[in-house]
Amino acid sequence: MALWWLSCSTLALLLLAHVISVTTQSSCSAGIAGIPGIPGTHGPNGKDGPKGEKGDPGEAGLHNRGQKGEPGLRGPPGRPGLKGDKGLSGPAGYAGRPGVKGSPFNPSNQQRSFFSRKRSIPQVPEVDTAIDFNDEILPDLAPQFKGETLTNGSFICSIKGIYFFSYHISAKSRVCLKLVKNDESNLTLCDISEGFLVTSGSAVLQLNPGDAVSLQATRFNNIMTSVSSTSHTFTGFLLFPTE
């Protein structure tokens, strides 16, 4: 606003000076030249000119490469990747060398452990106590075929392995017997009949050296004691060692 007012005042002064100049010229033969006017304001920008021609390419700059730096510290290990697909089977390998020829089989070299005994005692066996099988079934066999003796009615294992045991007991009306390994009952078998009966049972046990196996009577039994009419047998043998 102040600029506009200044411009108007200046224009008024110029007009006044011109009027005085004209009046003076009319009264005199020659007048004095007036002062130059104030430049006008800038006009609007002109339109863009036509696009010029492409210039010449500039000179290639020089690439100054510095020296190689020292290796940085090793970073932490990354996470394990996903499991890949199963690869194709490789070719078959070469056949190995033949093994050493084994020695011929000799049954006499095998470990053996067995017994087969019968009971010839007229007394009733005590409950929960190893039944004493005091006699050999085949006393006329050679010593190597007689087998092992029982210790207080119990078989004591000397060869670690798998064993088979069986028994046959004569009784009247009812009988219950149990096959005991150490202090654990592995088999209990009961039988009932109106008259006389012969009950039997068998089991396969895994034994370690020192284990004791026995046949024991329970309180539910009527085991026969007459030697002439009884059949009490206890048999066991090693199936195969496990060492």
DRENTOR-931309 format. One line per 5 residues: for each residue x, y, z of N, C-alpha, C. Coordinates in steps of 0.02 Angstrom, whole numbers. Atoms other than C-alpha are relative to their C-alpha. Layout:
<rs>
X Y Z X Y Z X Y Z | ...
</rs>
This chain:
<rs>
41 -60 0 0 0 0 43 63 0 | -45 -58 -2 142 119 42 35 9 -67 | -33 -5 66 227 78 -123 -47 31 -51 | 50 -28 49 68 117 -219 -8 75 12 | 9 -72 -15 49 284 -129 60 40 -23
-61 -34 22 231 329 -166 1 9 -75 | 2 -4 74 208 290 -351 -48 54 -23 | 50 -51 21 53 398 -362 26 72 14 | -27 -68 -16 139 544 -275 52 21 -49 | -53 -16 49 288 533 -390 -30 18 -67
32 -13 64 173 529 -543 -32 71 1 | 31 -67 -5 82 683 -481 52 55 -5 | -53 -51 5 245 778 -461 25 7 -71 | -23 -4 70 299 731 -636 -49 38 -44 | 51 -36 41 135 792 -710 4 76 14
-4 -71 -17 153 953 -615 60 34 -32 | -60 -28 32 329 978 -678 -9 9 -75 | 11 -4 72 271 944 -856 -44 61 -17 | 44 -58 12 133 1071 -843 40 65 5 | -41 -62 -7 256 1201 -780 46 8 -58
-46 -4 57 375 1155 -920 -36 25 -62 | 38 -20 60 241 1176 -1053 -17 75 5 | 17 -71 -8 189 1341 -979 60 43 -11 | -62 -39 9 367 1402 -977 19 3 -72 | -18 1 72 394 1347 -1157 -45 47 -40
45 -44 38 242 1440 -1209 18 73 11 | -18 -69 -13 307 1597 -1128 70 17 -23 | -70 -11 23 489 1574 -1182 11 -36 -65 | -14 32 64 564 1524 -1341 30 -69 8 | -32 65 -9 663 1374 -1274 -5 -19 74
8 23 -69 627 1269 -1119 55 -49 20 | -50 49 -27 733 1151 -1006 -30 -70 -4 | 23 69 7 722 960 -1036 -21 -28 68 | 24 31 -63 621 863 -906 43 -59 23 | -38 57 -28 691 728 -792 -31 -66 -23
27 65 23 676 542 -842 -53 -27 47 | 53 30 -41 524 449 -779 24 -62 38 | -16 60 -39 525 305 -654 -14 -63 -41 | 12 62 39 547 132 -734 -64 -34 22 | 61 37 -16 389 32 -743 14 -67 34
-6 66 -32 358 -133 -655 17 -53 -51 | -19 56 45 423 -300 -725 -62 -32 -29 | 54 35 34 312 -383 -850 0 -75 16 | 2 73 -13 260 -570 -843 56 -37 -35 | -52 41 31 386 -708 -882 -21 -22 -69
14 23 67 401 -755 -1061 -6 -75 -5 | 8 72 11 364 -927 -1133 68 -32 -11 | -61 37 10 498 -1064 -1138 17 -3 -74 | -22 4 69 602 -1065 -1293 5 -72 -24 | -6 69 26 630 -1217 -1406 60 -35 31
-52 41 -31 738 -1362 -1340 64 4 -42 | -64 -5 35 922 -1344 -1382 28 -67 -21 | -31 62 23 1034 -1471 -1465 41 -32 57 | -36 39 -50 1120 -1609 -1364 74 22 -1 | -69 -22 -5 1290 -1555 -1300 50 -57 -9
-54 51 7 1457 -1644 -1321 10 -36 67 | -12 38 -63 1496 -1783 -1195 59 29 38 | -54 -26 -41 1604 -1730 -1049 57 -51 7 | -58 44 -9 1773 -1802 -1005 -13 -49 58 | 8 51 -52 1775 -1965 -904 39 18 62
-34 -17 -62 1815 -1937 -721 48 -56 22 | -48 49 -25 1959 -2026 -633 -27 -30 65 | 24 36 -60 1910 -2161 -505 61 -15 44 | -56 12 -46 2032 -2154 -361 -22 -51 53 | 18 54 -46 2018 -2322 -267 51 -5 56
-45 4 -57 2089 -2332 -94 26 -71 11 | -28 66 -17 2188 -2476 -16 -51 -43 37 | 45 48 -31 2102 -2634 47 7 4 76 | -1 -5 -72 2052 -2623 230 13 -66 35 | -11 60 -40 2085 -2747 371 -66 -40 5
62 40 -8 1962 -2895 390 -36 19 64 | 40 -17 -59 1820 -2858 508 -7 -60 47 | 12 52 -49 1771 -2959 662 -51 -50 -26 | 45 52 22 1684 -3124 634 -68 8 34 | 67 -9 -27 1497 -3109 655 -26 -63 34
28 59 -33 1387 -3227 759 -27 -49 -51 | 26 50 48 1330 -3390 678 -73 13 -15 | 70 -9 21 1169 -3381 582 -44 -57 22 | 48 52 -18 1013 -3483 614 8 -60 -48 | -4 59 45 1012 -3662 548 -53 3 -54
46 -1 56 933 -3679 380 -50 -57 3 | 50 53 4 786 -3789 333 31 -65 -24 | -25 65 20 813 -3974 311 -11 -11 -74 | 5 11 71 848 -4016 132 -34 -65 -18 | 31 62 24 767 -4151 28 50 -57 2
-42 59 -1 833 -4327 38 32 -10 -68 | -35 9 62 965 -4356 -92 -10 -70 -30 | 5 64 34 973 -4497 -216 49 -50 31 | -45 52 -27 1048 -4662 -161 63 -5 -43 | -63 7 35 1229 -4681 -205 9 -70 -30
-13 66 30 1300 -4825 -304 21 -50 53 | -18 54 -47 1327 -4992 -218 76 -3 7 | -71 5 -12 1497 -5012 -137 29 -67 -23 | -34 62 20 1625 -5143 -176 -9 -53 55 | 6 55 -48 1609 -5313 -94 61 -4 45
-56 5 -47 1714 -5335 61 39 -65 -8 | -41 60 3 1848 -5463 86 -33 -58 36 | 29 58 -35 1797 -5639 137 25 -3 72 | -18 6 -70 1796 -5666 323 41 -62 14 | -40 58 -21 1902 -5789 419 -46 -60 9
40 61 -5 1837 -5966 410 -7 -20 73 | 13 18 -68 1755 -6017 571 19 -72 15 | -17 69 -21 1796 -6171 672 -62 -44 -4 | 57 45 5 1685 -6323 650 -37 -5 67 | 42 4 -59 1540 -6342 772 13 -65 38
-11 59 -42 1571 -6458 917 -46 6 60 | 48 -6 -55 1424 -6488 1035 32 -7 69 | -31 10 -66 1542 -6543 1173 31 64 28 | -29 -63 -23 1614 -6365 1179 -52 49 26 | 53 -44 -23 1445 -6288 1219 -5 -1 76
12 -4 -71 1406 -6227 1392 -65 -38 16 | 58 41 -18 1285 -6345 1479 -16 10 74 | 23 -4 -69 1182 -6331 1636 -70 -30 1 | 66 33 -2 1037 -6449 1678 -6 -41 64 | 14 46 -56 956 -6554 1814 -68 -33 -13
64 36 3 815 -6680 1826 -3 -45 62 | 2 34 -64 767 -6740 2000 -71 -23 17 | 65 22 -24 626 -6832 2089 0 1 76 | 8 -3 -73 557 -6827 2265 -20 -69 26 | 15 65 -30 560 -6986 2370 -1 7 76
4 -14 -72 518 -6916 2543 -74 -5 20 | 70 10 -19 358 -6971 2634 -31 57 40 | 28 -55 -39 336 -6806 2727 -32 52 -47 | 33 -55 37 221 -6665 2669 48 60 -2 | -46 -58 4 327 -6517 2605 -29 60 37
20 -59 -37 323 -6358 2707 -25 54 -49 | 29 -53 41 223 -6209 2641 52 56 -10 | -44 -56 18 320 -6069 2552 74 -17 12 | -69 23 -8 480 -6171 2562 17 -44 -59 | -20 40 58 580 -6251 2421 -11 -74 13
12 72 -6 521 -6430 2394 66 -37 -15 | -63 36 7 667 -6551 2414 -10 -60 -47 | -1 56 47 690 -6663 2261 67 -36 11 | -61 29 -29 814 -6781 2341 31 -56 -40 | -25 60 33 841 -6918 2214 9 12 -75
-11 -5 73 907 -6940 2036 -52 -43 -36 | 48 39 40 788 -6998 1901 36 -58 -35 | -40 52 34 923 -7096 1806 67 -4 34 | -63 3 -37 1058 -7141 1931 56 -36 -35 | -52 40 33 1150 -7257 1811 34 37 -57
-31 -37 54 1199 -7120 1688 72 17 18 | -69 -22 -10 1379 -7068 1663 -1 68 36 | -1 -62 -39 1432 -6922 1775 -15 63 -41 | 11 -60 40 1431 -6796 1630 -73 10 -21 | 70 -5 19 1247 -6834 1599 -48 3 60
43 -2 -58 1182 -6833 1777 -25 70 16 | 21 -69 -12 1170 -6645 1783 21 25 69 | -20 -33 -61 1185 -6529 1930 -46 -19 58 | 40 13 -59 1125 -6558 2107 -34 64 23 | 37 -57 -27 1002 -6445 2198 24 16 70
-21 -22 -66 1048 -6343 2352 -62 16 41 | 60 -7 -42 911 -6364 2483 -62 7 -43 | 58 0 44 788 -6396 2342 1 54 -53 | -3 -56 48 842 -6243 2239 56 -11 -50 | -50 0 52 934 -6235 2074 37 67 3
-40 -60 -3 1077 -6109 2084 34 10 -69 | -26 -13 67 1122 -6030 1915 74 14 3 | -72 -14 6 1305 -6032 1865 18 28 -68 | -12 -25 67 1291 -5984 1680 -58 48 -18 | 51 -48 19 1199 -5827 1626 -33 -21 -65
34 21 61 1065 -5870 1500 -75 -8 10 | 72 14 1 887 -5924 1459 -10 -73 17 | 10 68 -26 824 -6079 1553 -74 -20 -8 | 67 29 2 674 -6195 1537 -9 -44 62 | 15 39 -59 592 -6270 1693 -69 -33 -8
64 35 0 453 -6399 1713 -5 -43 63 | 10 42 -59 375 -6499 1855 -64 -41 -8 | 59 44 -3 249 -6640 1887 -9 -20 73 | 14 14 -71 166 -6663 2057 -66 -39 5 | 61 39 -14 39 -6795 2117 -34 28 61
38 -27 -56 -99 -6737 2232 -70 -32 2 | 68 24 -8 -275 -6775 2294 -46 60 11 | 52 -52 -4 -424 -6660 2270 23 68 -26 | -22 -67 22 -327 -6498 2250 74 9 15 | -71 -15 -10 -152 -6428 2235 15 68 -31
-25 -65 26 -71 -6256 2212 75 3 12 | -73 -3 -3 114 -6238 2172 23 65 -34 | -27 -61 31 223 -6089 2127 74 -10 -15 | -70 1 21 387 -6075 2032 31 67 19 | -27 -61 -31 495 -5949 2125 72 12 -25
-67 -21 18 647 -5855 2060 23 50 53 | -21 -39 -59 743 -5787 2210 -60 7 47 | 58 -9 -43 599 -5711 2310 -63 19 -39 | 55 -22 43 483 -5678 2163 -34 -60 -32 | 38 55 29 345 -5797 2109 -13 15 -74
8 -11 72 349 -5815 1918 -57 -41 -29 | 54 41 26 215 -5948 1898 -35 -34 58 | 41 34 -50 73 -6010 2009 -53 -40 -37 | 47 44 36 -31 -6159 1951 -40 -40 51 | 45 37 -44 -181 -6234 2039 -42 -49 -40
41 51 33 -281 -6390 1998 -46 -32 51 | 50 30 -45 -438 -6467 2073 -30 -61 -34 | 30 61 26 -509 -6643 2051 -36 -36 57 | 36 38 -50 -631 -6758 2140 42 -57 29 | -42 54 -24 -498 -6892 2156 73 19 -3
-71 -12 6 -313 -6908 2123 15 38 -65 | -18 -39 59 -225 -6794 1999 75 8 -3 | -70 -18 11 -55 -6753 1925 0 67 -35 | -3 -67 29 -27 -6569 1894 71 14 -25 | -66 -16 29 114 -6499 1788 0 73 -23
-9 -69 25 184 -6332 1733 70 9 -26 | -65 -15 29 328 -6255 1638 7 74 -10 | -14 -71 10 411 -6087 1615 70 9 -27 | -66 -20 25 557 -6001 1529 21 62 38 | -24 -55 -41 662 -5886 1638 69 22 -23
-67 -27 13 812 -5773 1610 35 6 67 | -35 3 -64 942 -5802 1746 69 30 -6 | -68 -23 -8 1102 -5723 1804 36 -45 50 | -36 42 -49 1239 -5813 1900 -20 19 71 | 21 -11 -69 1183 -5835 2080 -74 -1 11
73 3 -8 995 -5833 2045 -20 -70 22 | 25 64 -26 899 -5971 2137 -71 -10 -24 | 67 18 24 746 -6059 2063 -22 -62 38 | 27 56 -39 636 -6174 2167 -74 -8 -12 | 71 15 2 465 -6256 2169 -26 -2 71
24 -5 -69 362 -6215 2324 -75 -15 4 | 71 16 -12 197 -6274 2396 -33 59 35 | 40 -50 -35 59 -6156 2454 -44 -35 51 | 43 31 -51 -69 -6184 2590 -60 -34 -30 | 56 34 33 -195 -6242 2461 26 -61 -38
-25 59 35 -129 -6415 2424 -9 -63 43 | 3 67 -30 -147 -6601 2463 49 -45 -38 | -51 37 36 16 -6666 2393 5 -71 29 | -6 70 -21 31 -6857 2398 70 -11 29 | -64 14 -32 168 -6924 2512 20 -73 -3
-16 71 4 159 -7111 2484 49 -11 -58 | -52 8 51 318 -7159 2390 -22 -47 -55 | 20 49 50 235 -7304 2300 -50 27 -50 | 54 -25 44 96 -7198 2223 10 73 -19 | -12 -71 16 178 -7030 2193 44 7 -61
-42 -19 57 259 -6943 2045 16 74 7 | -21 -69 -10 352 -6786 2094 68 9 -35 | -63 -12 36 484 -6723 1970 8 75 -12 | -18 -70 13 574 -6558 1940 60 0 -47 | -51 1 53 677 -6526 1782 15 72 -23
-19 -64 28 774 -6377 1715 64 -5 -41 | -60 2 40 904 -6345 1582 10 66 -37 | -19 -62 36 995 -6204 1490 -19 -6 -73 | 16 -2 72 921 -6161 1320 59 29 -39 | -59 -30 32 1063 -6043 1270 28 54 46
-30 -54 -42 1186 -5928 1360 -11 68 -32 | 10 -68 24 1168 -5740 1344 61 44 11 | -61 -38 -6 1348 -5685 1372 35 6 -67
</rs>
